[in-house]
Amino acid sequence: MKTITGNDLIALGYAPKKWFAEALEYINKNQLDENQMKEYLEQFKSPEPISLLENPAEFIINIRAEDESENDNVEKVINTMNVLMKTPTLIGGAIMPDACPTGPEGHIPVGGVVVAKNAIHPGFHSADICCSVMLTDFGKVNPKDVLDAAHSITYFGYGGRPRGEQMPMSQELMDAFRENLFLNDENLISIARSHMGTQGDGNHFLFVGISKNTGNTMLVTHHGSRAPGAKLYDKGMKVANRFRMELSPETLKENAWIPFETEEGQQYWEALQLIRKWTKENHESIHNATLDKLNIEKLNRYWNEHNFVFRDGDLFYHAKGATPLDDKFLPDITGPRLIPLNMAEPVLIVQGTTNDRNLGFAPHGAGRNFSRSFHKKSLAHKTIEEVFAEETQGLDIRFFTNEIDISELPSAYKSAKNVRAQIEEYGLCEVLDEVMPYGCIMAGDVGKNAPWKKKKKKYFVKR
């Protein structure tokens, strides 16, 4: 009897897959005839491609343009959601008052929440997995002392900390990485170790302020999972696109998904939880080192991510810049949630529950109406120093690179007043307290005079 080869299976219309070897061994060992072989191969037939939804799944709009400058932004956010919500896994969604587009139509916007059934979409959490905020209550301590101590400890910019300045990653977490399909990568683990205690660049910050309710000094940090998370995202997108090509080629590449019931889906979900633990540990390393520097004990601490995937049974809530309110989304909930606005505005401490408008989420900040480059061009008639002086008056604002980044100054963001008004108008959450700004540290313009490019570090400080 003729030996069946891979070419015979390809001639029958099957694309080369991992199962070829197993199938060929079975067919030849059992000497299946043509009819028996075709019957046996039925199990390996690819399912019919899943089409895009004919009409977008319903989503709730919790945003409106407050003035002419916001019309274009709101229109683009709604348009991109209309395309996005045709993705076949999606059953619902919402957009928040701080929403802004992140790319071509069909990409999830910042301030967007979408609900997928039995599917995880890496593109919906993007490379900055678990971007999050942590607050520590330092009690009645001089805010300048806290900011100075934190400034001597934190680290902004590309890459990890230099050797000799690294903060330890727990052995338990390293061991867990090694047991996961996506994270069992010694290069990734090495990067995770060097990036512990770092904050990156962009809109990430270290903020010190005073509680409006108690008068206590509070430290708030904002950053995500750094390079370890970015590497997981890259791996997740490759796996998701492999499934997309087989299951739903019509789906946009950026909206590809990993079916949760598969081994890859289970392992990716577990990898997300481990990256979440790494990010929390990263925040804690900076906060704890600052407490140690001042030789004091924390009074309180809580945190929440606002760029992550949250599970409720077979539903996966993808929040691209949205604050989870419902306790079911957070396995280690210790307090209320945090919504930062900009360096000159208070960090809001909020609480809330799921209602018919929010899907269990609130905004994550102030968002943007315009791109960074457009904003810089709009201020070209002033010097950088003039803009800085006008927008940070009375605050202790520092840039780690010694270079002002005007794309992170208050005017680069939506009106905090308008965002707060729409939070109240749409009944999204309740404000419990406000951390009134004293000062903050951000990376600054990392393309210029970065301290890691110099032998001696200097910082831009406005006091």
Phi, psi and omega in degrees: 000139181299138175281125180280135180241175177301326179297327177294320179293321177297321179296333177277359175103010181264134176279143180304127180220173180301329185287349181307312185299313180297316182294316180296320178298316181294315182298313183286324179296321183264002177048053181293138174281179186302313181293318179296320180296315180296322178295317179297320184285349180305325184294340183261003180294136177291141178294161176299137181304139178276124181278158171297152176298140180296319177237147180300141170299150184294142174220153185264134182256109179250046182208147171210155180286127179273338178205177186300327183293342182261352183302312183296318180298311182295320179298316180294322179297314181293320179297317181293326177292323179298324177283314181303318187285005170271356176300128193295343180276345191274140180238354180181169180188177178202153172237143187261167182298341180263015187294145173204148183290155181242359182173205180299164179303137181105342176280142178296133180278157165300140184083015179253144173233129176229146183248121179248146179262120177053037182210142175244126182252101180303326181295341181277339173259346176062187186289333182271063183300137175062032170305130194206170180229139177232139178241135170236131178272116181267358181077206184275074181240145178300123183300329178296322179297320179293316181294319178297315180297315180296323181297326180283352187247317187290170183211121179248158173118184181292153171070188182262186178286150176296156176302140183092344179242007185283148175262142187290141170263136185298143179298323180302318181289320177299319179296319179295322176303316185291345180264000184253137182306321185272333188255353180284074187214111186297328176294317178297318180294321177299318178294319178300323179292316183286336182271355177298132181082020178243158184237353177078216183219210179065228184269011178286147187207166166236118191241137174237133180206183184242129177298129178295327183279318189249341185079005180282151176276134183231140177254130179233127174247150181224113173191171181247214188268009173055211185295324177303317178293321179296322179291321176298317178303313179301315179294318180297320180294323179296317179293316180299320181288332173297316176294321182300316181298330180273319188266321188205073182301336179291335181295139178301143181305320183291343183254015180299156182225160173252117179300128186295330185285350180278164176300319179298320179296316179297316182290325179292321177300315178296321178298320177300320180293324179289321176295325175299315179296321178298316182295318178297317178297324178297312176302311185300324182298321180288315181296314182294322179294325177291318176300315181297320180300323181267355179057047177227163179259145178290148174268328182197159177203139170207163184206162170203145172277159175223017177213085191198181176244130183240139186250139171222093184067236180265011178255135181241113182270114180261114181252109178263080184082061175208139187271121179289131179256318185291130182301335182297340182276344188238109184289342185236037185300131181233357183177194180289183184254167185238134176231101175282151181247291170202174188298340182259002182241159180291153167277125182276135172255118191230165171217165179177173178229174177289132174226186187283002179242334192253351183058015181094017183227162176229174176299165179248355181173213184258342180066182181230148171265336185225159178292164178300315183295319179297318180298317180298318179296324182292342180252013186296341180282354178240157174283158178301320181295323178294315179298315180301313182298319182293321191266351183237019183304131177083001182245155177261088186254130185231146174241126187298331182271359185068020179228122181295135174249099185289346177284358175245004176283163187308322184292348179285346185250166175298160177299119179298325179298318180292320178298315180296321180297321180284331172303315180288318182300317183268001177062044187279322179196176182243132178275122181265324184202167177227135174266103186286135190291134167254312180185173178203165176239135173228169183297319188086190181284099186288350180276355184250245192272061185289137184295332180286355175265357184239156179288323182245128181279139171227151183236145171278122183230129173247120182244000000 
